[in-house]
């Protein structure tokens, strides 16, 4: 939608009025071409402006949903706050602020917890090595994985696997 309330919209409408005035004049062909070129460039600028404005209009809740979707899709990869922010078209600070407001933790804290949950599933369902589970869940090393897993679950991955195996066999 083109609105006169913003500068590019006003310029575009002015150019259209000028083109309308010259439309029936055959001696103004070069002037008409020039105005058409200006109108196209102005329209492109207006489209870019509206796309940027639309990104700002995304509610914090919707933005958090987009962040969650990104994290769930890319949890097994190396993910930084800059990657997340870029994916949802906001600054890293705004990414953290809006996510924390809605989810009550930072995106990276959520990512670590989500990775641990995925690792727990892998530990319960199959027999890959702890290192393989760590890598499949998105951790760079098994040592870091074991540290984070123990902090969040209260057991090492090996202890967790054994306790779940005992539960199944009981």
C-alpha positions in Angstrom: 0.0 0.0 0.0 1.4 3.4 -1.0 0.8 6.1 1.6 1.4 9.8 1.4 2.3 9.8 5.1 5.9 8.5 4.4 8.4 10.3 2.1 8.8 7.6 -0.5 5.1 7.1 -0.8 4.5 10.9 -1.2 7.2 11.1 -3.9 5.8 8.1 -5.8 2.3 9.7 -5.8 3.7 13.0 -7.0 5.5 11.3 -9.8 2.3 9.5 -10.9 0.5 12.9 -11.0 3.3 14.3 -13.2 3.1 11.3 -15.5 -0.7 11.7 -15.8 -0.2 15.3 -16.8 2.3 14.3 -19.5 0.5 11.2 -20.7 -1.2 12.7 -23.8 1.9 14.7 -24.9 4.0 13.1 -27.6 6.7 15.7 -27.4 7.5 14.8 -23.8 8.7 11.2 -24.4 12.1 11.6 -22.8 10.6 13.4 -19.8 8.0 10.6 -19.4 10.7 7.9 -19.6 12.7 9.8 -16.9 9.6 10.1 -14.7 8.9 6.4 -15.2 12.4 5.5 -14.1 12.2 7.7 -11.1 8.8 6.1 -10.2 10.2 2.6 -10.4 13.2 3.5 -8.2 10.9 5.2 -5.7 8.5 2.2 -5.7 11.5 -0.2 -5.0 12.5 2.1 -2.2 9.0 2.0 -0.8 8.8 -1.8 -1.0 12.1 -2.0 1.0 10.8 0.5 3.5 7.6 -1.5 4.0 9.5 -4.8 4.4 11.7 -3.3 7.1 8.7 -1.7 8.8 6.9 -5.1 8.7 9.7 -6.8 10.5 9.4 -4.2 13.3 5.7 -4.9 13.5 6.2 -8.5 14.4 5.0 -9.0 18.0 7.5 -10.2 20.6 5.5 -13.4 21.0 5.6 -14.1 17.3 9.3 -13.3 17.3 9.8 -15.8 20.1 8.0 -18.5 18.1 10.3 -17.8 15.1 13.3 -18.1 17.4 12.0 -21.4 18.8 11.4 -22.7 15.3 14.9 -21.7 14.3 16.5 -23.4 17.4 14.5 -26.6 16.9 15.6 -26.8 13.3 19.2 -26.0 13.9 20.0 -27.3 17.4 22.4 -29.9 16.1 24.5 -27.2 14.4 26.8 -24.6 15.8 24.5 -21.7 16.6 25.4 -18.2 17.9 23.2 -15.4 19.1 24.1 -13.6 15.9 22.8 -16.5 13.8 19.5 -16.5 15.7 19.1 -12.7 15.5 19.9 -12.7 11.7 17.3 -15.4 11.1 14.5 -13.3 12.7 15.8 -9.9 11.4 16.6 -8.2 14.7 19.7 -7.2 16.6 21.3 -9.7 19.0 20.2 -7.5 22.0 16.6 -7.4 20.8 16.7 -11.1 20.2 17.8 -11.9 23.7 15.4 -9.3 25.3 12.2 -10.4 23.5 12.9 -14.1 23.9 13.7 -13.7 27.6 10.6 -11.7 28.2 8.4 -14.4 26.7 10.3 -17.7 27.4 12.1 -16.5 30.7 15.5 -17.6 29.5 18.0 -16.5 26.9 18.0 -18.3 23.5 21.3 -19.9 24.3 20.1 -21.2 27.6 17.0 -22.6 25.9 19.2 -24.1 23.2 21.4 -25.9 25.8 18.3 -27.3 27.5 16.8 -28.4 24.2 20.0 -30.1 23.3 20.0 -32.0 26.6 16.4 -33.1 26.0 17.3 -34.4 22.6 20.3 -36.2 24.1 18.1 -37.8 26.7 15.9 -39.2 23.9 19.0 -40.6 22.2 20.3 -42.1 25.4 16.9 -43.8 26.0 16.3 -45.0 22.5 19.6 -46.3 21.2 23.1 -47.4 22.0 25.4 -44.9 20.3 28.4 -43.9 22.2 28.2 -40.9 24.5 30.4 -39.0 22.0 28.0 -39.8 19.2 25.1 -38.7 21.3 26.9 -35.4 22.2 27.6 -34.6 18.5 24.1 -35.6 17.3 22.6 -33.3 20.0 24.8 -30.4 18.9 27.5 -30.3 21.5 31.1 -29.8 20.2 32.8 -32.2 22.6 31.7 -35.1 24.9 33.4 -33.4 27.9 31.3 -30.2 27.5 28.2 -32.3 26.9 28.8 -34.3 30.0 29.3 -31.2 32.1 26.1 -29.5 30.8 24.1 -32.7 31.0 25.2 -33.3 34.7 24.4 -29.7 35.6 20.9 -29.9 34.1 19.9 -33.5 34.8 21.9 -34.3 38.0 23.5 -37.4 36.4 26.2 -38.0 33.9 25.0 -39.3 30.5 26.2 -42.8 31.3 24.4 -42.8 34.7 21.3 -41.5 33.0 21.4 -44.3 30.3 22.0 -47.0 33.0 19.1 -45.7 35.1 16.7 -45.7 32.1 17.9 -49.1 31.1 17.1 -50.4 34.6 13.7 -48.8 34.6 12.8 -50.6 31.3 14.0 -54.0 32.6 12.1 -53.7 35.9 
